[in-house]
Each structure stands twice: as structure tokens, then as C-alpha cells.
Amino acid sequence: MINQTSSPYVAGSSSSEEMRRVFQMQRDAFSQRQPRSYAERIDALDALLAAILHHKMDLVEAMSEDYGHRAPQESLLMEMFPVVDEIRYMKRNLKRWMRPERVRTTLQLWPSRTSVFKQPLGVVGIMGAWNYPLYLTLLPLVDVLSAGNHAMIKPSELAPRTAELIQQMLAGIFPPEYVSVILGGTEAASLFSSLPFDHLLFTGSSRVGKLVMRAASENLTPVTLELGGKSPALVHESFPMSLAADRICSAKFWNAGQTCVAPDYAMVPEARLDEFLDAARAVTARRLPNPATTPDYTRMIDRSHWDRMAALVEDARCKGAQIYQIGAATETGNTEDRMFPPTLVTNVNDRMRIMQEEIFGPVLPILTYPSIDTAIQYINQHAHPLALYYFDHSRSRVRHILERTTSGGATINDCIFHLSESNLPFGGVGASGMGAYHGLDGLNTFSHRKGVLAMDRAVSWSMARFLKPPYTRWSDRILRFLLRPSS
């Protein structure tokens, strides 16, 4: 592990005075220097990449400690690789993206020149989440630094070992006026969200997201909110049920379901429910044959989350649902090591809590539908999800589903993988969040896109000179032309 005494700076205090001092230090540092050059931004990305790779197994161990157990492969695949890939992607494209964008000048302002300049915003706040404490903390940092900003980071207190390690690692490579990490619980998070950042990114629940947005509004701070929601996995009747079950269940039970874009519920044709259920039970038992002992299955983050899963399942059972828990017959969950078994639920309805709340755990309700239009109607009657998954080989039907439903993002014939593609924006819509980042969208989110018009020397040729007093018959002719009924 990183030696705790090796860090030159530790911003561990959650006091309002200390937090505001760090913020002011960053704001002063940003305003007193020229915007960071391309070379400086690349140096920052290189330093971050080197630190992550150097402390790779330290970070994996810390995340496993926070969860009670998590497979190293899962942390490397779902947390570390996306951050490393984003850094490399930014390095390949940043020089081109930083250049001013020439845009076309409209006729009435010709022959002026128009362009868009990207400028860093200033000090950006990042509020990470516990379910992917490395990925959801450091990937936004990659985009923030690429855009030339300074950053203050508040990791989740529910993953304390990872938060401490991130703090020590970043303090060892960045001065505090450039990047600082603030530790602490809910009080620190509340103070953090009230700082007058130039932009604030929050990842977490809708309930807390509302509080963050309310606090940010006092400072007119723009926010990016990544909130989640009940992401459906819809299977067309023509799609192989065994393949759909494998891909849906694999995605659902990664990280024991504690994934914001995990399929929250599956929808299958009424006539093929038994086929899908049998396939789902079989594939889950094959991939996680004994969840209590397999090293590949993650634990719930804490006891309260385990208790919530148990309450959700019991509520469904009491209201008539059928419960299928994967593993040994006696394996109904272990409160001591926080193992909650993969659970499939059928015969569900909207009176059950599992269909009213984002589950955020290893419980998969399976609904049936009589026709694809009724499935679309059901999805559209509920809040817009962060992701939608549709299984069908017909391009026309895929297009129909994408056009008829609204979601933050989508993957066709699999789940979650759209999240790892840097060329795609990642973000929610409506109740599942606002704003997007990753790749170019991240650079744009954390930049001010300043429109610039430079009037040409030959302004006497421009229509613009006739649009100022004293107005003449040429002014009237130009206005009639500009307001003509057809384009």
C-alpha cells in the first residue's frame, strides 16, 4: 500500500473553513495563470496514468476491503480499465479537439469569420459514488483535467479505504491548488456541494441528487447529474432466450447488481417466460455455482444494503411473487459477510417495491408482455431510465424501439457495454440525470464553448452595414430578403 506519510498534502478535513480554503486556493491558482497548455494537460494525464498503473493492485485490494470481497478481475475490468482507456483516448485526440473550431458564417454576416473556442471553466467539483469508487471518481477527473480545469474531489464515504488511497495517490502527483481530495461523511458532502464551483458533477441516487442540485443552485453552479433509475432489458420473441438470459444475467450480477446501468428488470414474451427463466437459472448457476464461496461474486457494500435487498425480496414474496435464489438450497444470504445470492423474481407487479425503486442489487424481476407495443407502453409510463437494453436482430424493430423510448443510453443485444465506449456520451435524461461526459462530450461539458465572430476588413461588402441607422431602401430590401416566406 502507499505509505500514508509519503503524501505532501492531505485534505482530510471536512470543516467548512478548510474546504473553503482549499477551494479559494484553487480558484486563485486558476485565475493567476494562463490556461494550461496542451503539453501541461498531457503531462497531467501521464502522471495520473502512471500512478494508477503503479498502484494497480493496491487499489484493487482497497476496493475489495471496502466491499468485504470483490474479485480482482472485476475491479480491473470494470473500474481500472475504463479509466486507463479514457486517458489513452484523450491523449490521442486532445490536440485536435483543443483547436478552435471553424464554423460556417451565415450569409447576412459574410465575409466575417466565425469560430468556437474551448476554454476551461475553472474549479470543478467531482462527487464520486461508492459502487464504482475508482471509476466514478477518476474517469470524470480525466475529462476535467483534459479540459484544463482544476479539480476538487469528494469520494464516497461508503468506500473509505479506496477514498483514502485515491487521496494519497493524487496528493503524491498533483499540488493541492491543482487537484485536492476531500474526505468525510454526509456533512462533508453537503458542505462540498454548497461550494461555488464553476461546474459540479455528482453520481449517486436521485434523492441525494436533488439535494446536490438545490445546494448548487444557490451559487448558480451548473451541474451534471448521473442518477440511475430502472433500466429495462426487453427481449423480442424472435431472439434466442438462452443468449438473452446469459447476457442479461451476466450484466445484472456483475458487482452483485450494484451498478447504475445494470438491467433493473427483464421483459420477455408471455409464451417464453419458462424458457427464459430456465435459461437464466442455468446460466447464473454455471457462472456463479456457489455464491457464498466463489471468489467471483461481490458482496453488498454494507449491512444496510444487504438488509434492503432482503426487505425487497420479502415484500415481493408477501405480495405473490415467485422467488428463485441461485446456489445451494440453504443459501438464502449471509448477513455476516454481506453475501446476497443472485435472485430471480417472477409474477411481479407494480405494487411491489422491486418495481417501484431502483433495485441496485442482485435481484432481477422478470416481467412478461403480450405484444411489443404494450412493452413499449409500459416502459414509457415510467421515469426515463439511465439505460435501455433491447434484444432483437431486426434493424427496423431496433430503430422503432430506439425512436419510441427515451433513455440516457442504450445497448442492443447486450447490456452495459455502451458505457465503456469513449466515443459515446454517457449521461441520463429526466429522472435519470442531466448532462453527459466521456471523450469529446466530457471535454465539452467541462469547457466553455465561446463563440467568436471576427468581422472581415471588407465590411463594406457585408449586409451588416445596412442594418444600422440611418435605415435606407437597401435596409428594407435586405430585411424583406431575410424574412422571405420560403428558404
ChimeraX attribute file (.defattr): number of C-alpha atoms within 10 A of each C-alpha:
attribute: neighborCount
match mode: 1-to-1
recipient: residues
	/A:1	10
	/A:2	15
	/A:3	9
	/A:4	13
	/A:5	9
	/A:6	11
	/A:7	15
	/A:8	13
	/A:9	17
	/A:10	19
	/A:11	17
	/A:12	15
	/A:13	14
	/A:14	20
	/A:15	15
	/A:16	15
	/A:17	11
	/A:18	14
	/A:19	22
	/A:20	17
	/A:21	12
	/A:22	20
	/A:23	25
	/A:24	16
	/A:25	14
	/A:26	25
	/A:27	20
	/A:28	14
	/A:29	17
	/A:30	21
	/A:31	11
	/A:32	9
	/A:33	8
	/A:34	8
	/A:35	17
	/A:36	18
	/A:37	13
	/A:38	17
	/A:39	10
	/A:40	14
	/A:41	21
	/A:42	20
	/A:43	13
	/A:44	18
	/A:45	23
	/A:46	15
	/A:47	15
	/A:48	22
	/A:49	18
	/A:50	14
	/A:51	16
	/A:52	21
	/A:53	14
	/A:54	12
	/A:55	16
	/A:56	14
	/A:57	15
	/A:58	16
	/A:59	28
	/A:60	21
	/A:61	19
	/A:62	21
	/A:63	28
	/A:64	21
	/A:65	16
	/A:66	21
	/A:67	21
	/A:68	17
	/A:69	20
	/A:70	23
	/A:71	18
	/A:72	16
	/A:73	12
	/A:74	16
	/A:75	23
	/A:76	15
	/A:77	10
	/A:78	16
	/A:79	23
	/A:80	22
	/A:81	15
	/A:82	20
	/A:83	24
	/A:84	20
	/A:85	16
	/A:86	24
	/A:87	24
	/A:88	16
	/A:89	16
	/A:90	22
	/A:91	17
	/A:92	12
	/A:93	12
	/A:94	19
	/A:95	14
	/A:96	9
	/A:97	15
	/A:98	17
	/A:99	12
	/A:100	17
	/A:101	15
	/A:102	12
	/A:103	13
	/A:104	11
	/A:105	14
	/A:106	11
	/A:107	12
	/A:108	13
	/A:109	19
	/A:110	18
	/A:111	19
	/A:112	18
	/A:113	16
	/A:114	19
	/A:115	16
	/A:116	16
	/A:117	15
	/A:118	20
	/A:119	20
	/A:120	24
	/A:121	21
	/A:122	25
	/A:123	29
	/A:124	27
	/A:125	28
	/A:126	27
	/A:127	23
	/A:128	25
	/A:129	23
	/A:130	24
	/A:131	25
	/A:132	21
	/A:133	25
	/A:134	27
	/A:135	21
	/A:136	23
	/A:137	26
	/A:138	26
	/A:139	23
	/A:140	27
	/A:141	26
	/A:142	25
	/A:143	26
	/A:144	28
	/A:145	23
	/A:146	28
	/A:147	30
	/A:148	26
	/A:149	25
	/A:150	26
	/A:151	26
	/A:152	26
	/A:153	25
	/A:154	24
	/A:155	29
	/A:156	26
	/A:157	20
	/A:158	18
	/A:159	23
	/A:160	20
	/A:161	19
	/A:162	26
	/A:163	29
	/A:164	20
	/A:165	21
	/A:166	25
	/A:167	25
	/A:168	23
	/A:169	23
	/A:170	22
	/A:171	21
	/A:172	18
	/A:173	16
	/A:174	16
	/A:175	13
	/A:176	23
	/A:177	19
	/A:178	19
	/A:179	22
	/A:180	27
	/A:181	27
	/A:182	26
	/A:183	21
	/A:184	19
	/A:185	15
	/A:186	11
	/A:187	11
	/A:188	19
	/A:189	19
	/A:190	16
	/A:191	17
	/A:192	29
	/A:193	25
	/A:194	22
	/A:195	20
	/A:196	22
	/A:197	25
	/A:198	21
	/A:199	22
	/A:200	27
	/A:201	27
	/A:202	25
	/A:203	23
	/A:204	20
	/A:205	18
	/A:206	18
	/A:207	9
	/A:208	14
	/A:209	21
	/A:210	13
	/A:211	14
	/A:212	23
	/A:213	21
	/A:214	15
	/A:215	19
	/A:216	21
	/A:217	15
	/A:218	11
	/A:219	14
	/A:220	14
	/A:221	20
	/A:222	17
	/A:223	23
	/A:224	23
	/A:225	27
	/A:226	29
	/A:227	26
	/A:228	28
	/A:229	29
	/A:230	27
	/A:231	27
	/A:232	23
	/A:233	26
	/A:234	29
	/A:235	26
	/A:236	22
	/A:237	16
	/A:238	11
	/A:239	16
	/A:240	14
	/A:241	23
	/A:242	16
	/A:243	16
	/A:244	26
	/A:245	24
	/A:246	20
	/A:247	18
	/A:248	26
	/A:249	26
	/A:250	21
	/A:251	20
	/A:252	26
	/A:253	25
	/A:254	18
	/A:255	26
	/A:256	27
	/A:257	26
	/A:258	22
	/A:259	21
	/A:260	28
	/A:261	29
	/A:262	34
	/A:263	31
	/A:264	31
	/A:265	23
	/A:266	22
	/A:267	21
	/A:268	28
	/A:269	20
	/A:270	13
	/A:271	12
	/A:272	12
	/A:273	18
	/A:274	14
	/A:275	14
	/A:276	24
	/A:277	20
	/A:278	13
	/A:279	19
	/A:280	24
	/A:281	20
	/A:282	17
	/A:283	19
	/A:284	23
	/A:285	17
	/A:286	12
	/A:287	16
	/A:288	21
	/A:289	17
	/A:290	18
	/A:291	24
	/A:292	22
	/A:293	10
	/A:294	12
	/A:295	13
	/A:296	21
	/A:297	25
	/A:298	27
	/A:299	30
	/A:300	29
	/A:301	24
	/A:302	18
	/A:303	15
	/A:304	12
	/A:305	17
	/A:306	21
	/A:307	14
	/A:308	14
	/A:309	23
	/A:310	16
	/A:311	14
	/A:312	17
	/A:313	22
	/A:314	15
	/A:315	16
	/A:316	23
	/A:317	17
	/A:318	10
	/A:319	15
	/A:320	13
	/A:321	18
	/A:322	15
	/A:323	19
	/A:324	17
	/A:325	21
	/A:326	23
	/A:327	21
	/A:328	13
	/A:329	7
	/A:330	7
	/A:331	15
	/A:332	18
	/A:333	19
	/A:334	13
	/A:335	15
	/A:336	10
	/A:337	16
	/A:338	22
	/A:339	26
	/A:340	28
	/A:341	28
	/A:342	26
	/A:343	21
	/A:344	22
	/A:345	21
	/A:346	20
	/A:347	15
	/A:348	21
	/A:349	17
	/A:350	8
	/A:351	11
	/A:352	19
	/A:353	18
	/A:354	25
	/A:355	18
	/A:356	12
	/A:357	12
	/A:358	18
	/A:359	25
	/A:360	27
	/A:361	28
	/A:362	27
	/A:363	29
	/A:364	26
	/A:365	24
	/A:366	21
	/A:367	20
	/A:368	19
	/A:369	19
	/A:370	11
	/A:371	13
	/A:372	18
	/A:373	12
	/A:374	11
	/A:375	21
	/A:376	16
	/A:377	12
	/A:378	11
	/A:379	22
	/A:380	15
	/A:381	9
	/A:382	12
	/A:383	16
	/A:384	23
	/A:385	30
	/A:386	29
	/A:387	31
	/A:388	28
	/A:389	26
	/A:390	24
	/A:391	26
	/A:392	19
	/A:393	13
	/A:394	12
	/A:395	9
	/A:396	10
	/A:397	15
	/A:398	17
	/A:399	10
	/A:400	12
	/A:401	19
	/A:402	17
	/A:403	9
	/A:404	13
	/A:405	14
	/A:406	20
	/A:407	24
	/A:408	26
	/A:409	22
	/A:410	24
	/A:411	16
	/A:412	18
	/A:413	19
	/A:414	20
	/A:415	26
	/A:416	22
	/A:417	12
	/A:418	18
	/A:419	19
	/A:420	17
	/A:421	14
	/A:422	20
	/A:423	14
	/A:424	16
	/A:425	20
	/A:426	24
	/A:427	24
	/A:428	25
	/A:429	22
	/A:430	14
	/A:431	20
	/A:432	25
	/A:433	26
	/A:434	17
	/A:435	19
	/A:436	21
	/A:437	23
	/A:438	25
	/A:439	26
	/A:440	20
	/A:441	19
	/A:442	24
	/A:443	26
	/A:444	20
	/A:445	24
	/A:446	29
	/A:447	23
	/A:448	16
	/A:449	17
	/A:450	11
	/A:451	13
	/A:452	14
	/A:453	13
	/A:454	11
	/A:455	15
	/A:456	14
	/A:457	10
	/A:458	10
	/A:459	14
	/A:460	11
	/A:461	12
	/A:462	18
	/A:463	17
	/A:464	16
	/A:465	13
	/A:466	18
	/A:467	16
	/A:468	9
	/A:469	8
	/A:470	7
	/A:471	11
	/A:472	12
	/A:473	9
	/A:474	12
	/A:475	18
	/A:476	13
	/A:477	12
	/A:478	17
	/A:479	14
	/A:480	11
	/A:481	12
	/A:482	13
	/A:483	10
	/A:484	9
	/A:485	7
	/A:486	6
	/A:487	6
